[in-house]
Amino acid sequence: MSQLADLKLVDITKSYGAAAVVKGISLSVAAGEFISLLGPSGCGKTTTLTMIAGFETPSSGEILVRGKRIDQLAPEKRDAGMVFQSYALFPHMNVAENIAFGLKMRRCPQAQIGKRVQEVAELVRIGHLLERQPRELSGGQQQRVALARALVIEPTLLLLDEPFGALDRKLREDLQIELKTLLKRLGMTTIFVTHDQDEALSMSDRVAVMNGGVIEQIATPKVLYDQPATRFVADFIGKANFIGGRVAGWSAGRATLQTSAGTLSAPAASALAEGQAECFVRPENMRLLADGESADNRVEAVVVETAYFGDRERVVLELADRSRILALLERRATGVSPTVGARLTVGWNCQDSILFDAAGRRVA
């Protein structure tokens, strides 16, 4: 990888009147890296992408591509190709003309345009569709045309704004795998906007989780899932259980939390001040405990709902305070299916817990 970042955002902000949409984002993207901007609607991810593309101007901050500041340049001068959620194909142009549009705007020689269009069309497997009109294409074919149009100019950056949103699940999953493989082969630096956590986790080198106009955490998918830095990230990525209580003590790297479900423990490097906190645990880290079986953490609960998934049973449990948690129990481990109304005990290891303080920050 290049020592100079392909893309760098330095304290980028965007406000519309008194409303701040993006609040001081800084980000560095290495050459060939695939980074997703992930978050709920209104978190600022699409606004961030359109500022990189040049369709929005930052209120403050800098955007640099390979060390060159571009935030004052027109979109066509930013060396970026963009695929929109709606694909934005020109309805009066055929596939070949749509793909060639960016090259024509750059006044490339006609002979070069034809050759390059054919190459990129074959790359994304639509070489046989060049004479078709957009209305004659399926959603997946239109997505490929939009991708080819972005790639044909050989940009430094590829910007993707929820490009799979209009596709059915099976096609979406197939194209995700295909696109990830293609972009790795091309070594293309990519910024991908999505609200779908599965897309982000399966495709990205790193994921930036956004909330309220800021990046809450940026890390590899594995780190985000296993070591969320904030309660928001823990709750947004995957399934999550939170059991609230009050810090009751600390010993040998473990904090204890007094809850309505009993005393729970979680790793903590140093003693904590007393106060409200939450113990977080993933549903798949819970196991059904037999009589007499021990676990670092254990809670008794009543089964209120079950769902069968072949190798696992999804079980919704109600605690003494009427709050609910979710457990994913391996069928091979349980041997039997829990029944609605049954009282059972589930447990998990201390190291599978994370403690979040009252402000939603992870306790290290």
Summary of the structure (lengths in Angstrom):
residues: 364
radius of gyration: 24.8
end to end distance: 31.8
largest distance: 79.0
contacts: 1145
relative contact order: 0.11
helix: 28%
strand: 36%
